[in-house]
Amino acid sequence: MTVNLYAVTFDCADAAKLAGFWAEVLDREVDDGATGDFAAIGLHDPAERRPRWMFVKVPEGKTAKNRVHPDFLATELDADVQRLTGLGATKKAEFEERDARWFTLADPEGNEFDIVAGNE
């Protein structure tokens, strides 16, 4: 048996709007047919484009810190953080420890994610 990541899914208030933000972050397109209830990025893309991103409207708002969050590598950390805050992200914290530097940001609906200095 093999288990593979299919998609990262966000509960949200406006699926199309949040998908638009993440499409800009990821330099990808929102899939056709996005609505306020459901939107996706790369849902029908080949496996090598994983993960897919899905956004589903839920009735309740976010009330606490994420228990799981995506981490991204940035070759130009400060410039990328500035770009993402320009798109609507909020800077929550900055960290530097053990030769690593990163920012915790929140998307327009408050979902946290980290952006880490590095190359891969």
Contacts in CASP RR format, 6 or more apart in sequence:
PFRMAT RR
TARGET T0000
AUTHOR 0000-0000-0000
METHOD contacts of the structure
MODEL  1
MTVNLYAVTFDCADAAKLAGFWAEVLDREVDDGATGDFAAIGLHDPAERR
PRWMFVKVPEGKTAKNRVHPDFLATELDADVQRLTGLGATKKAEFEERDA
RWFTLADPEGNEFDIVAGNE
4 47 0 8 1.000
4 50 0 8 1.000
5 50 0 8 1.000
5 51 0 8 1.000
6 50 0 8 1.000
6 51 0 8 1.000
6 52 0 8 1.000
7 40 0 8 1.000
7 43 0 8 1.000
7 51 0 8 1.000
7 52 0 8 1.000
7 53 0 8 1.000
7 54 0 8 1.000
8 51 0 8 1.000
8 52 0 8 1.000
8 53 0 8 1.000
8 54 0 8 1.000
8 70 0 8 1.000
9 53 0 8 1.000
9 54 0 8 1.000
9 55 0 8 1.000
9 56 0 8 1.000
10 18 0 8 1.000
10 22 0 8 1.000
10 53 0 8 1.000
10 54 0 8 1.000
10 55 0 8 1.000
10 56 0 8 1.000
10 107 0 8 1.000
10 109 0 8 1.000
10 111 0 8 1.000
11 56 0 8 1.000
11 57 0 8 1.000
11 58 0 8 1.000
11 61 0 8 1.000
11 62 0 8 1.000
12 18 0 8 1.000
12 55 0 8 1.000
12 56 0 8 1.000
12 57 0 8 1.000
12 58 0 8 1.000
12 109 0 8 1.000
12 111 0 8 1.000
13 57 0 8 1.000
13 58 0 8 1.000
13 61 0 8 1.000
13 109 0 8 1.000
14 36 0 8 1.000
14 57 0 8 1.000
14 109 0 8 1.000
15 34 0 8 1.000
15 35 0 8 1.000
15 36 0 8 1.000
15 37 0 8 1.000
15 38 0 8 1.000
15 39 0 8 1.000
15 55 0 8 1.000
15 56 0 8 1.000
15 57 0 8 1.000
16 30 0 8 1.000
16 34 0 8 1.000
16 35 0 8 1.000
16 36 0 8 1.000
16 39 0 8 1.000
16 55 0 8 1.000
17 36 0 8 1.000
17 108 0 8 1.000
18 39 0 8 1.000
18 55 0 8 1.000
18 107 0 8 1.000
18 108 0 8 1.000
18 109 0 8 1.000
19 30 0 8 1.000
19 34 0 8 1.000
19 39 0 8 1.000
19 40 0 8 1.000
19 41 0 8 1.000
19 53 0 8 1.000
19 55 0 8 1.000
20 30 0 8 1.000
20 34 0 8 1.000
20 39 0 8 1.000
21 87 0 8 1.000
21 88 0 8 1.000
21 89 0 8 1.000
21 107 0 8 1.000
21 108 0 8 1.000
22 41 0 8 1.000
22 53 0 8 1.000
22 55 0 8 1.000
22 107 0 8 1.000
23 29 0 8 1.000
23 30 0 8 1.000
23 41 0 8 1.000
24 87 0 8 1.000
25 84 0 8 1.000
25 87 0 8 1.000
25 89 0 8 1.000
26 41 0 8 1.000
26 53 0 8 1.000
28 41 0 8 1.000
28 42 0 8 1.000
28 53 0 8 1.000
29 41 0 8 1.000
29 42 0 8 1.000
30 39 0 8 1.000
30 40 0 8 1.000
30 41 0 8 1.000
31 39 0 8 1.000
31 40 0 8 1.000
31 41 0 8 1.000
31 42 0 8 1.000
31 43 0 8 1.000
31 44 0 8 1.000
33 39 0 8 1.000
34 40 0 8 1.000
36 57 0 8 1.000
37 56 0 8 1.000
37 57 0 8 1.000
38 54 0 8 1.000
38 55 0 8 1.000
38 56 0 8 1.000
38 57 0 8 1.000
39 54 0 8 1.000
39 55 0 8 1.000
40 52 0 8 1.000
40 53 0 8 1.000
40 54 0 8 1.000
40 55 0 8 1.000
41 52 0 8 1.000
41 53 0 8 1.000
41 54 0 8 1.000
42 49 0 8 1.000
42 52 0 8 1.000
42 53 0 8 1.000
43 52 0 8 1.000
43 54 0 8 1.000
45 52 0 8 1.000
61 109 0 8 1.000
62 109 0 8 1.000
62 110 0 8 1.000
62 111 0 8 1.000
65 112 0 8 1.000
66 111 0 8 1.000
66 112 0 8 1.000
69 111 0 8 1.000
69 112 0 8 1.000
69 113 0 8 1.000
69 114 0 8 1.000
70 113 0 8 1.000
70 114 0 8 1.000
71 102 0 8 1.000
71 113 0 8 1.000
71 114 0 8 1.000
71 115 0 8 1.000
71 116 0 8 1.000
72 113 0 8 1.000
72 114 0 8 1.000
72 115 0 8 1.000
72 116 0 8 1.000
73 115 0 8 1.000
73 116 0 8 1.000
73 117 0 8 1.000
73 118 0 8 1.000
73 119 0 8 1.000
73 120 0 8 1.000
74 80 0 8 1.000
74 81 0 8 1.000
74 115 0 8 1.000
74 116 0 8 1.000
74 117 0 8 1.000
74 118 0 8 1.000
75 118 0 8 1.000
75 119 0 8 1.000
77 101 0 8 1.000
77 102 0 8 1.000
77 103 0 8 1.000
77 115 0 8 1.000
77 116 0 8 1.000
77 117 0 8 1.000
77 118 0 8 1.000
80 115 0 8 1.000
81 91 0 8 1.000
81 103 0 8 1.000
81 105 0 8 1.000
81 115 0 8 1.000
84 105 0 8 1.000
84 115 0 8 1.000
85 91 0 8 1.000
85 105 0 8 1.000
88 107 0 8 1.000
88 108 0 8 1.000
89 105 0 8 1.000
89 106 0 8 1.000
89 107 0 8 1.000
89 108 0 8 1.000
90 105 0 8 1.000
90 106 0 8 1.000
90 110 0 8 1.000
91 103 0 8 1.000
91 104 0 8 1.000
91 105 0 8 1.000
92 103 0 8 1.000
92 104 0 8 1.000
92 105 0 8 1.000
92 106 0 8 1.000
92 112 0 8 1.000
93 103 0 8 1.000
93 104 0 8 1.000
94 101 0 8 1.000
94 102 0 8 1.000
94 103 0 8 1.000
94 104 0 8 1.000
95 101 0 8 1.000
95 102 0 8 1.000
95 103 0 8 1.000
95 104 0 8 1.000
100 116 0 8 1.000
100 117 0 8 1.000
101 116 0 8 1.000
101 117 0 8 1.000
102 114 0 8 1.000
102 115 0 8 1.000
102 116 0 8 1.000
102 117 0 8 1.000
103 114 0 8 1.000
103 115 0 8 1.000
104 112 0 8 1.000
104 113 0 8 1.000
104 114 0 8 1.000
105 112 0 8 1.000
105 113 0 8 1.000
105 114 0 8 1.000
105 115 0 8 1.000
106 112 0 8 1.000
106 113 0 8 1.000
107 113 0 8 1.000
END
